[in-house]
Amino acid sequence: MPEPDQSSPKLLLVEGQNDLHAVLHLCNKHDYFSVEGDWGSERVVLNQPTHSYFTVEEKKGISELRKAIRTEVQTSGRQALGILVDADEDLHGRWSELSKEFQRAGITLPDCPCPDGTIKDSANRPRVGVWLMPNNKCNGELEDFVKEMIPAGDPVWPRSQRYINGIPKGARKFDQATVTKAQVHAWLSARKNPRQMGAAIGDGDLETSGPLCQTFLDWLQRLFG
């Protein structure tokens, strides 16, 4: 993959490739965003009202992303910095970790995440935003967000759930906290491009007009607009 655009004044950091592709495909589905570039050196343009843009960079895991926060906040010319991470099994613990990193960079986050996505303006610092997957309120990860995008009445989804739920506990290679992740990937295996969440969005297999998607896209627009 080409190097990300280091000069971008507005930057969204994500944990990995799945997150990056999901964001790009989701933005590409909506009129007030457009994705430019080679799907490796992309930037997302906000078509209205400012025609500004932001870039998306994946950090190969939560540890590297956390380490990057202070540097990215203090990067010359930075106007806005977004953080997109999984809440995993402890939303409040994850929030505390991120708050400490931002505090080291001179930014104090609220005591708890905003349900609509957190955005904080500080004097002499870039605007910062944080979104905890899936919805800033519950434990979970990207797959829990994607689950909400599976169309109502989809015939494969209940079969995917039954398949995963029917695996004997002694034969499972996943724990209870990641059952939804396993179910979503079982569903994705029946797609045109198996296992790729971003591709399922791009192919129209996932519904992108639901309230959770709209809230997420509104957060991006408020943060980077």
N, C-alpha and C positions, 0 to 999 in steps of 0.2 A: 504494500500500500504506500502511496506517496506520502511525504511528510505533511502534516496538517499545516494550515495557513497560520504561522506564528504571528503574523502582523495583524490579524483580525482584532478589531477593538471589542468585539462581542463574541463570547466563546461559551459553548455548552460542553461540559465535561460529563462523560458517561463511563460506566464501568467496562463495557466490552462491545464486541462486534454486534451481538444481538440487539443491544440497546441502540447502538448507532443506526443500524439499518431500520429498526422499527421507527425511530424518530424521523428519519429521512423519508421513508415510505408514507408515514402518516401525514407529514407536512405536505408531501407531494400530492396528496388526495384532496387538499382543501384550497379554495380559491385565494385566500389571503396569504398563502405561502407558495413559493416555487423553489425547486431545487436546481441549482446550477452546478456544473462540474462533471467529473468523470466517475462519480460514485467511489471515491477514494480520496479526492481532494475537493469535496463538495462544500458549497455554502448554501444556506437557506435564506432566500430573499423574502422580506415582508412586503408584499405588493402594495398594501395600503396601511397607513397613509404616508409612511416615511420612505419607502423603498430602501430601507436599510437592510443589513444582512447580518447573520451570525454563522459561525462555523461550529461543527461538532467534532469533538476529539475523544476517542476512547483510550482509556488509561490502563487496560489490561488488569483490572481488578480494583477492589475497594481500597486496598492498602496504598497502591500507587496514586490513586485519585486523591486520597486524603493528604498524601505528601505534597501533592501539586497545588493545593488550595492557596497556601501562603504566597508561593511564587507567582501564581496567576493573578491573585488580587493585586500584587505589587508590580506587575508588568507595566512598563511605561505605555501610556495610551489606552489602557484597558478601560472601557466604559461600562461593560456589563459582563458578569460571570454567572453562569448557571451550573448547578450541580444536580445530576439525575442519578440516584442510587436506589438500590433495593433496601426496603426496611428489614428484610429477612425475618428472623424470629424475634426481634426485639426493636420495635420502632423507636421507643424512647431511648434505648441505649445507642442506637445509630444516630439519633438526633443529638445526643450528648457528645458523641465523638466528633461530629461535624461542627458543633458549636465551639468546641475547644480549638479546632483548627482555625476557624474564622476569628476567634478571640485573639489568637496569636498574630493574626493579620490586621488586628485593629478594628474588627467588626463584631458587634454583639447581636446575635440572633435572638428572636423571641424565645420564651421559655418552652414553647411547644410549636410544632409545625402548623401552618395554616391549612385548613382542609382544601382550599382552592389553590394551594401552592404558595410557598412563602416568598416574599420579595422584600428586600431591605435596602433602603437608601441611607447612606451615611456620609457625613461631611468629609471631603477629601479622599473618598474611597469610591471604587466603582459600585454601581448597583449590583446586588447579588440576589440570586434566587435559588431555592432548594425545592426539589420534588422528590418525595420518598415513595417509591413504587410499593403498592399499586395506587394508593389514593390519599396518602398523607395521614390516614387515620388508622389503618390496620397493618398488622404484620403481613409480609408477603414479598413478592418480587414481580418482575416483568410478566411472567406467565399468568399471574393473578390479574393483571391489567388486561392481557390478551384474552383471558377467559370471558371478560365482560364484553368483548367484541364479537364473540361467536354468535351468529344470528339465531334468534329465537326459532325453535322448531327444527334446527339443524339435525338431520338424522344420524350423523356420525358421532356427534358429541355424547349422547347417552351411551352409545356402544363403547366409546373410548373410556368413559367413566367406569362402566361395568368391567371392562377388560382389566384396568389397573386395580380396581377394588377387588377383583377376583383372584389376584395373584397371592398365593399363600405367603404369610408373613415370613416364613423361613426361607423363601425364595426371592424375597425383595432385596434389591440393592439400593433402595432409597428409604428414607425415614418418613414418618408421618407428616412432618412439616413440609415435605416436598411432594406430597401426593398430587396436588393440583398441577404442579410442574410436569409430573409424569403423565397426567391425563391430557394436558394440553399438547405435549409432544406426541402422544399416541394419536390425537386428533390430527396434528400436523403431518403425520406419516401418511395420511390419506390425501394430501394435497398434491397439486401438480408439481410443486417444488418442495418435496418433503423436508420437514424439520426447520424450515426457515420462516420465522415469524414475520420478518419484514416482507418476504416474498408473498406470504399469505395476505398481507395488507395490500401490497401492490397488485396482486391478482384479483382483488375484490372478494376474496373468501371471508374476510373479516369486515364487520360493520363499523364504520368510522364516524357515524353521525350520532352516536349515543352520548349521554350526558358526561360520562367520565372522560371520553376522548375530547369532547368540547371543552371541558374544564381544563384539561392538560394543554390544549392548543391555545386557549385564552391566556393561560399562565405564560406560555412562550411569547405570545404577542405582547403582553404587558411588560415582560422582562426585557425583551429586546427591541420593542417598538420605539 
